[in-house]
Structures are given as structure tokens and as C-alpha cells.
Amino acid sequence: MDIRLTLLARQDLEDLRRFTIDTWGQEQWRRYFAGIVLAFERVARDGRCGRPRSNLRYGMRSLPYQKHLIFFEPIDHAEGEIVILRIVHQSRNLAALAYRDQAEG
């Protein structure tokens, strides 16, 4: 199964990259990103892994990776592919976040 990232998830990843490099350096980013990729691969293998998050958005799930949460769901108009919606720090106010890009409708 393939994985797609929304624009919001791509921006989250870029923000995380920038912050990690600025704070801990390029090598730490490489290690952290490698772990995120492994988490994406786990989601691709098992779209039911992680924790149900229907309290935030129907059908959504999250998988923790260190201090971050990866939010995802299968999207019908993406031909059943898993879509990564957000990648956020666990301390964020999860109820206040947007989980869909405006373009997704």
C-alpha cells in the first residue's frame, strides 16, 4: 500500500526538519527522519496500527514516534491509500489542529 502526505503533513515535516537541524544538527535530523520513515512503513503495512482518533476526526488514527504523533487515515478519493494528515509534537493541543488541507475539501 502506498502512502501520501497532505500539504499540512509536508509542512509539519519541513518545520520539524528545520527545528531539529537548528537545535541539534544535521546528523540528528538524519537519525530522526529515518525513524519517521520506519513509522510510515509500519503504517503502510498495517493501516489499523496505532490508536483510533475518531474523537478528533472520524476514521483517523495516530502512531507515536518518539515525541511526535503521526496522524493518518485511508482516504476514499485516494483509492484507499493511507494518507498522512499531520506530524505533530505530542504536546500540541490536538483538538485545535486542522487535519485536512483546504484543497482536500
Phi and psi in degrees as GROMACS dihedral restraints (atoms count N, CA, C in turn):
[ dihedral_restraints ]
;  ai    aj    ak    al  type     phi  dphi    fc
    3     4     5     6     1   -87.7    20    10
    4     5     6     7     1   162.4    20    10
    6     7     8     9     1  -124.2    20    10
    7     8     9    10     1   138.3    20    10
    9    10    11    12     1  -119.5    20    10
   10    11    12    13     1   149.4    20    10
   12    13    14    15     1  -110.9    20    10
   13    14    15    16     1   133.1    20    10
   15    16    17    18     1   -70.6    20    10
   16    17    18    19     1   169.1    20    10
   18    19    20    21     1   -60.3    20    10
   19    20    21    22     1   -39.0    20    10
   21    22    23    24     1   -61.9    20    10
   22    23    24    25     1   -43.5    20    10
   24    25    26    27     1   -65.3    20    10
   25    26    27    28     1   -39.7    20    10
   27    28    29    30     1   -63.5    20    10
   28    29    30    31     1   -40.0    20    10
   30    31    32    33     1   -67.8    20    10
   31    32    33    34     1   -40.1    20    10
   33    34    35    36     1   -58.0    20    10
   34    35    36    37     1   -44.9    20    10
   36    37    38    39     1   -63.9    20    10
   37    38    39    40     1   -41.7    20    10
   39    40    41    42     1   -65.1    20    10
   40    41    42    43     1   -42.9    20    10
   42    43    44    45     1   -61.4    20    10
   43    44    45    46     1   -42.0    20    10
   45    46    47    48     1   -64.8    20    10
   46    47    48    49     1   -42.1    20    10
   48    49    50    51     1   -59.7    20    10
   49    50    51    52     1   -49.9    20    10
   51    52    53    54     1   -61.1    20    10
   52    53    54    55     1   -47.2    20    10
   54    55    56    57     1   -62.5    20    10
   55    56    57    58     1   -44.5    20    10
   57    58    59    60     1   -64.8    20    10
   58    59    60    61     1   -44.6    20    10
   60    61    62    63     1   -63.7    20    10
   61    62    63    64     1   -45.1    20    10
   63    64    65    66     1   -64.0    20    10
   64    65    66    67     1   -34.4    20    10
   66    67    68    69     1   -91.2    20    10
   67    68    69    70     1   -44.0    20    10
   69    70    71    72     1  -124.0    20    10
   70    71    72    73     1    -7.2    20    10
   72    73    74    75     1   101.1    20    10
   73    74    75    76     1   166.3    20    10
   75    76    77    78     1   -62.1    20    10
   76    77    78    79     1   -42.0    20    10
   78    79    80    81     1   -64.2    20    10
   79    80    81    82     1   -40.5    20    10
   81    82    83    84     1   -63.2    20    10
   82    83    84    85     1   -39.3    20    10
   84    85    86    87     1   -60.9    20    10
   85    86    87    88     1   -45.0    20    10
   87    88    89    90     1   -57.9    20    10
   88    89    90    91     1   -43.5    20    10
   90    91    92    93     1   -65.8    20    10
   91    92    93    94     1   -44.5    20    10
   93    94    95    96     1   -66.0    20    10
   94    95    96    97     1   -43.7    20    10
   96    97    98    99     1   -62.6    20    10
   97    98    99   100     1   -39.2    20    10
   99   100   101   102     1   -59.6    20    10
  100   101   102   103     1   -38.8    20    10
  102   103   104   105     1   -68.0    20    10
  103   104   105   106     1   -37.9    20    10
  105   106   107   108     1   -64.4    20    10
  106   107   108   109     1   -41.9    20    10
  108   109   110   111     1   -60.6    20    10
  109   110   111   112     1   -41.8    20    10
  111   112   113   114     1   -61.7    20    10
  112   113   114   115     1   -38.9    20    10
  114   115   116   117     1   -64.8    20    10
  115   116   117   118     1   -41.7    20    10
  117   118   119   120     1   -59.2    20    10
  118   119   120   121     1   -42.0    20    10
  120   121   122   123     1   -64.4    20    10
  121   122   123   124     1   -37.2    20    10
  123   124   125   126     1   -63.5    20    10
  124   125   126   127     1   -44.2    20    10
  126   127   128   129     1   -61.0    20    10
  127   128   129   130     1   -40.8    20    10
  129   130   131   132     1   -64.2    20    10
  130   131   132   133     1   -36.7    20    10
  132   133   134   135     1   -73.7    20    10
  133   134   135   136     1   -35.5    20    10
  135   136   137   138     1  -141.8    20    10
  136   137   138   139     1    92.9    20    10
  138   139   140   141     1   -67.3    20    10
  139   140   141   142     1    -3.5    20    10
  141   142   143   144     1  -105.5    20    10
  142   143   144   145     1     6.8    20    10
  144   145   146   147     1   -71.0    20    10
  145   146   147   148     1   169.8    20    10
  147   148   149   150     1    79.7    20    10
  148   149   150   151     1  -160.3    20    10
  150   151   152   153     1  -109.4    20    10
  151   152   153   154     1   134.6    20    10
  153   154   155   156     1   -63.8    20    10
  154   155   156   157     1   138.8    20    10
  156   157   158   159     1  -127.6    20    10
  157   158   159   160     1    34.5    20    10
  159   160   161   162     1   -62.3    20    10
  160   161   162   163     1   -18.5    20    10
  162   163   164   165     1   -66.2    20    10
  163   164   165   166     1   -23.1    20    10
  165   166   167   168     1   -99.0    20    10
  166   167   168   169     1   -36.8    20    10
  168   169   170   171     1  -163.6    20    10
  169   170   171   172     1   128.1    20    10
  171   172   173   174     1   -57.0    20    10
  172   173   174   175     1   129.6    20    10
  174   175   176   177     1    84.0    20    10
  175   176   177   178     1    -7.5    20    10
  177   178   179   180     1   -80.5    20    10
  178   179   180   181     1   149.6    20    10
  180   181   182   183     1  -132.2    20    10
  181   182   183   184     1   164.1    20    10
  183   184   185   186     1  -135.7    20    10
  184   185   186   187     1   148.3    20    10
  186   187   188   189     1  -127.1    20    10
  187   188   189   190     1   125.0    20    10
  189   190   191   192     1   -78.0    20    10
  190   191   192   193     1   144.9    20    10
  192   193   194   195     1  -136.0    20    10
  193   194   195   196     1   110.4    20    10
  195   196   197   198     1    49.0    20    10
  196   197   198   199     1  -114.8    20    10
  198   199   200   201     1   -95.6    20    10
  199   200   201   202     1     8.1    20    10
  201   202   203   204     1  -117.1    20    10
  202   203   204   205     1   157.9    20    10
  204   205   206   207     1  -117.9    20    10
  205   206   207   208     1   132.8    20    10
  207   208   209   210     1  -104.1    20    10
  208   209   210   211     1   115.9    20    10
  210   211   212   213     1   -97.2    20    10
  211   212   213   214     1   135.2    20    10
  213   214   215   216     1  -152.7    20    10
  214   215   216   217     1   164.5    20    10
  216   217   218   219     1  -166.0    20    10
  217   218   219   220     1   155.3    20    10
  219   220   221   222     1   -74.3    20    10
  220   221   222   223     1   137.1    20    10
  222   223   224   225     1  -116.6    20    10
  223   224   225   226     1   124.1    20    10
  225   226   227   228     1   -56.0    20    10
  226   227   228   229     1   -45.8    20    10
  228   229   230   231     1   -74.3    20    10
  229   230   231   232     1    -2.1    20    10
  231   232   233   234     1  -103.1    20    10
  232   233   234   235     1    25.5    20    10
  234   235   236   237     1    56.3    20    10
  235   236   237   238     1    39.4    20    10
  237   238   239   240     1    76.1    20    10
  238   239   240   241     1     4.5    20    10
  240   241   242   243     1   -67.5    20    10
  241   242   243   244     1   157.2    20    10
  243   244   245   246     1   -80.1    20    10
  244   245   246   247     1   133.3    20    10
  246   247   248   249     1  -117.4    20    10
  247   248   249   250     1   122.7    20    10
  249   250   251   252     1   -79.5    20    10
  250   251   252   253     1   118.7    20    10
  252   253   254   255     1   -89.7    20    10
  253   254   255   256     1   -44.4    20    10
  255   256   257   258     1  -150.4    20    10
  256   257   258   259     1   157.7    20    10
  258   259   260   261     1  -135.0    20    10
  259   260   261   262     1   102.2    20    10
  261   262   263   264     1  -130.5    20    10
  262   263   264   265     1   156.2    20    10
  264   265   266   267     1   -67.1    20    10
  265   266   267   268     1   142.7    20    10
  267   268   269   270     1   -62.6    20    10
  268   269   270   271     1   -18.9    20    10
  270   271   272   273     1   -83.2    20    10
  271   272   273   274     1    -7.0    20    10
  273   274   275   276     1   -65.9    20    10
  274   275   276   277     1   155.1    20    10
  276   277   278   279     1   -77.7    20    10
  277   278   279   280     1    96.2    20    10
  279   280   281   282     1   -64.1    20    10
  280   281   282   283     1   -34.7    20    10
  282   283   284   285     1   -68.0    20    10
  283   284   285   286     1   -23.8    20    10
  285   286   287   288     1   -88.9    20    10
  286   287   288   289     1    -8.1    20    10
  288   289   290   291     1   -79.7    20    10
  289   290   291   292     1   149.8    20    10
  291   292   293   294     1   -85.5    20    10
  292   293   294   295     1   139.5    20    10
  294   295   296   297     1  -114.9    20    10
  295   296   297   298     1    -1.1    20    10
  297   298   299   300     1  -126.8    20    10
  298   299   300   301     1   142.8    20    10
  300   301   302   303     1   -74.0    20    10
  301   302   303   304     1   149.8    20    10
  303   304   305   306     1   -56.9    20    10
  304   305   306   307     1   -36.7    20    10
  306   307   308   309     1   -69.9    20    10
  307   308   309   310     1   -17.9    20    10
  309   310   311   312     1   -74.9    20    10
  310   311   312   313     1   -20.1    20    10
